[in-house]
Amino acid sequence: MPHTELSHGTLHYRESGTGAPVVFLHGYLMGAGLWDPVARLLDGEFRCLVPELPFGAHLAPMQPDADLTAAGLGQLVADFLGALDLRDVTLVGNDSGAAIAQVVAARHPGRLAGLVLATGDAFDNFPPKPFRPLIAAARTGTLTAMIAMLKTRPARSLPTAYGWLTHGDLPHDLIDEWVRAYFADKGVRRDLRRLTASLGDDDFMNQIATELAAFTKPALLAWAADDKFFPVEHARRLAAILPSAQLEVIPDSRTWVMLDQPERTAELIAALARRATTRQVA
């Protein structure tokens, strides 16, 4: 897997296709492979890149002093775009990755042509309340014990694990990879502990939402109709803040829209990317 060296550390990423760049961000204790069904549909027209964010399933630990707050991860993504000299990027975020995409759009928009928030954290819902016990676990040193439960399929199918993220069967092969990556390296475990302990700053994400009013480039809220954690009302609020936004609700889908409705998700992303890059050329 290709990688690039950033001030945060070594960042691995997946890449396929050629054309205008589309960069995908995944969520907490997930990896880049989650976006494969959509990337495969788009890489005939676009250059698709998916960084392995330091959300606990990454392949190499970050520097011990790396800023793993939401603000710091926004900087990491901005640095990634700069390191690869990506321009006119359509940035796509899902789950926790949607929060980081908002940070990039609000504070590091220079390389972006457009923004797609494909269901995820916003406002005071980062993380959603059912997952906030993870913050206490990180601060008290019990996070690894909680994640160890995900080695078993019954535990990972619980609503407070991965169970409510899709209408379909869980992608157990992917989840096995993510859990193995977490336990393979103590530096990766340290990263997730530090990152998780920093979560829960509702004021920060509310401020980021306010700052999105300055992001005038095309934006799309591609939101799951049946999501259990990320209400469509948040998508409506974001669409009202972003000056050039449209809202599309994806039927028969939960958080993992790329698994539940890959064709529709790819279609919406492609339409936004075409509009955004045409606007840049004009």
N, C-alpha and C positions, 0 to 999 in steps of 0.2 A: 504494500500500500504506500503511495507517495506521502511525503511529509514535508513540512516546512518548519524552520526554526524561528520562533518568536520570542519576545522578551518573557512571555509567560512560560515558555518551554517548547517542547516538540509537539506539533499538532499534526496528526495523521488525517487524511481525507480520502474520500472516494471521488473519482472523476470519470466522466464518460461523455461522449458526444463533442460536437463543435458548434459554434455559433455564439449568440449573445449569452452571457453567463447567467445561470440561475443557481443560487446558493441556498441550500436547505439546512435548517436547524432543527435538531431533534430535542427530545425532552429528557427528564431526569431518569437516571439508570436505564438509559436506552442508547442505541448506537446508530451509526449512519445507515446501516443496512435496512432500517425501518422504511426509508424512503425509496428503496429499490423499485417497487412496483410503479411508482410515478416517474422516477428517473428513466426507467426503460421506455416509457411512453413518450418522453420528451427529448431524449438524447439524439433523436434523428434530426432535430431542429435547433436544439440548444446545447450549450456546454453546461452540464450538470455537475455541481460540486457539493459534496456533503462532508463538512468537517466533523471529526469525532470530538465533540465538545467534552470538556472535563466534568461530565455528569456521572462519573462512576463506572462507566464501561469503556473508558478510553484506554489506548494501548500503551501509553507512556505517561508517567506522572509529570505534572507541572513543576516548575521551580518551587522550592519550599516557601518562598515569600511571595508567590504570585497572587495577585488580587483576584480572588474567586467570588467576590460579591457580584451582584447583578451588574453594577456599573463596570466592574473589572472585566466581566465576560463580554459586555458590549465592546469594550476596548479590544479584547482578544479577537473578536470577529472582525472589527475594523482593521486590526493589524493583519489578519489573515487575508483580507481583500487587498490590502496594500502590498503584502509580501508577494502575492501572485499577480500584482498589477492588474487586478480585475476592475473593469470600468463598465458603467451602465448596467449594473447588477440588479436583477430582480431577486430580492431577499425574501425567503419563505420561512416562516416559523410555525412550529406546532408544539402544543403542550408547553413545557417550560421554555422551549426554544422560541415561542411566540413572545414571551416577555423579553428575552434577549434581543429579538428582532426589533421590538419597540425601542429599546435603549439605543440600538444602532441608528434607527431612523430619526430618533429625537436628537442624538448627540454626535453622531458620526455619519451624516447622510451624504457626504461628498461623492462617494463612489456608487451610490444607489440610483437606479432609474425608476424603481418601483418597489412596492412592499406588499406581501401577501401574509396575512395572519390567518393561518389555517386551523383555527380553534386552539385556544390556550389561555394561559394566565394573563390577567389584566387587573388594573385597579388594586383593590385590597384582597385579591384572590390569588396571591402568589406566595406560597402554594395554597391550593384549596384547603379548607379547614380539615377535611378528613385525613390529610397528609401532614398536618402540623405536628403530630407526635414525633415525626422524624426529626424535627428541630431539637426538641428536648432530648431525644436519644443521642443526637450528635454532640450536644453540649455536655451530656453526662457519660459519654463513652460507651453507649450501648447500641450504637447504630449498626455495627457489624453483626451483632446477635439478631437484630431484626431482619437484616438482609439475608442472613443465613437461612431463614425460613423460606426464601424464594427458591431454594434448591429443589423444593418439592412442588409438584404441580397443583395439589389442592390449595396450598398456601398462596401461590402466585395467582390463583383464580379468584381470590377474595376481592370484594369491592375496593378495599383499601390497598390492594396491590395492583395487578393489571386487569382484574376481572371485568371492570366496567369500561374499559377503554375501547372495546370493539364489540360489534354484534356477532362477529364470527368466532371461530376457534382461535385461541391464543397462538401466536407464533412461537411455539416452545423452543424450536431450534435457535431462534434469535435470542430468546430470553436466556437460554443456556449459555450462549456466547457472552451475554452481558454480565451474568452472574460470575462466570469463570474469569472474565477480565477483572472484575472487582476483587476477587480473592487471589488473583495471580500476582499482585504487586502491592506491597504495603504503602508505596507512595500514592498509588491510585486511591487506596482506602483513606489515606490522609487527606487527599484532595477533596473527596466527597464529604468527609467529616467537616472540613473547614468550610466548604461551600454551603453545606446544609445548615451549619450553625449560624451562618450569616443571613439566612432567609427570614422572612416574616416582617420585613420593613415595609409596612403598608404605605407609609408616607412617601417613600421613594417611588414606588410604582404609580401612585396617584400623581406625583409630580411629573413623571415621565409621560403619563397620559396627557397632562396639560401641555407639555412641550411638543407633543405631536401636532398641535395646531400649526406649527411652523413647517411641517413636512407637506409641501405642496405638490409633490410628485404623485403619480397614480398609485392608489392603494386599493386593496381588495380584502374584504372580510369574508373568507370562505369558511363558513361555520357549520359544524355538525348540528343537525336538527334534533338529535336525541341525546345530546351530551349530558352526562350526570354531574359533571364538575364545573363546566364552563358555560354559563347561561348565554343564550342568544341575546339577552338584554345587554350583556357586556359588548357584544359585537355591534349592536345598534348604537350604544354610547360612543364606541370608538369611531364608528362611521360618521357620527355627528361631529366629532372633533377633527378628524382628518379632512382637510379641505377638498381633496379629489378622490374621495372614497366611494366604493360601491359595496353593497352587502349581498352575498349570495348564500342562501341556506342550502346545505347539501342533505337531501333526504336519506333516510335509512342509514344513518351513520352516527357513530360516536366519535370520541377524540381522535382515534386513528383513522382519519378520513382516507389516508393513503392505502389502507387495507380494506376498509368497508366499501369505498367508492373510488378506486384508483382512476378509472376513466374520467369520471366527472371532475375529480380533483385536478387531474392533469389538464383537462380541457380549460378549466377556469384559470389555472396558472399560466397556461400558454397564451390565452387571450389577454391577460394583464401584461405579460412580458412583451407581447407584440406591441400593445398600445404604448407601454412605457418606453421601449427602445425606439419606436417610430417618433415619439414625442421628443426624445433626446436628439435624434438626427435632425428633426425639423428645427 
